[in-house]
Amino acid sequence: MVIIVLTSAIAFTFLILIVILFQVALAVGVPWGEYAMGGKFPGKYPVAMRFSCIFQIAILAFMGIIVLSKAGLLWPQWSVFAETAIWFIVGYLVLGTILNLITRSVWEHRLKEVIPLVNP
């Protein structure tokens, strides 16, 4: 059981790092806007959206820290907090998954076709 928790926490953190790197790219002006936010901002994000990427990066990093703490891999003094906070992460990710599945973005739908894990 412990090995499953550790492996899951590491896999989650790796995937969150990928999303963080994507958000960093959007924040610095890489023209990938059609792949995020339902394609509402194609090309480079406007300045306000770039700042929202920075906020999103902080949230994602905090989520990664909570998951690693829950698994006992980082900051064991957070373990009590992580017991509750992990459920907020689950809710956040479920909501995000639902919103991504119902997106109107053509590019996001194309990515779902290419990545079978995202396509239910």
N, C-alpha and C positions, 0 to 999 in steps of 0.2 A: 504494500500500500504506500509506503514512504517513497519508493522509487517512482511510482505513478505521480504522486504529488510534486516531487522535485522535477521530474521530466515535464510535467504540465506547466509548472511555473516558469521553467526555462523557455519552453516553447512559446508561452504567452508573452514573455518579455521580449523574445526575438521578434515576434510578429508586431508587438507594440513599437519596437524600435524601427521597423520598416515603415509603419504609419507615421511615426515621428519624423523620419527622414523625408517622407512625402510632404508633410506639413511644413518642414523647413524649406523644402524646394518651393512650395507655394509662397511662403513668406518672403523669400528672397527674390521672387519675381519670375521663376521658371513658368513658362506659359502652359500649364497643365490644368487650368481652371475648368475645362470641360469634363475632367475626370472626377470632380468633386462638387459638392453642394448641388447635385442634380444638374450640373452643367450650366448653372445660372450665370456664371461669370467666365465665359470662354476666354482663352488666352491668359494673360497675366491678371492676377487678382488686383482689384483696386486697393488703395492704401488701407482703408478700414478693414477689409477682409484679410489683409496681411497681418494686421494686429490681432484679428480673431484667430489666425493660425498660431500665433505665439501663445495665446490663451489656451488653445487646444493642445499645444505641445506640453504646457505645464500640467494640464489635466491628465494627459496620457502618461507622462512621466510619473505623476503621483500614483496613477493606477498601477503602473509597473512596480513601484516601490511597495505598495500595499500587497500585491500578489507575492512578491519575493519575501516580504515580511511574514505573510500568512504561511508560506512554505518553510519558514525558518532559515532562509538563505541570506536575509539582510535585516538589520535592525530588530533584533528580538524584543527590544523594549516596546515595539509597536504591535506586538502580537495580539494584545487585548483589543486595541483599536481595529486591527485588521480583521478580527473575527466578525465584526459588524460591517465594516466598510466594504468587505468583499461582496456583500449582497447588493450594495449600491452599484458596484462595478458590474455585477451580473445584470441588474436592471438596465443600466446605461447601455451595455452591449446588446441586450435583447432589443431595446428601443432602436438603437442604431442599425441593427440588422433588419428590422422591419422597415425602417425608412429607406435603407438601401435597396431592399427588394421591390419597393413600390416606386422607385425613382422614375422620372420621365427622361432622364439623360440617355441619349443614344449611346454615347461612349461608355457609360457605366453598364448599360445592357450588353454591349459588345464584350466588355471585360468579363461579365458573367458567363458568356458563351465560351470564352477562352479558358477561364479558370473554373473547372467543373465543381470544385468544393463550394463555390459561392452560389452555384445554380442548384436550387432545390429539386 
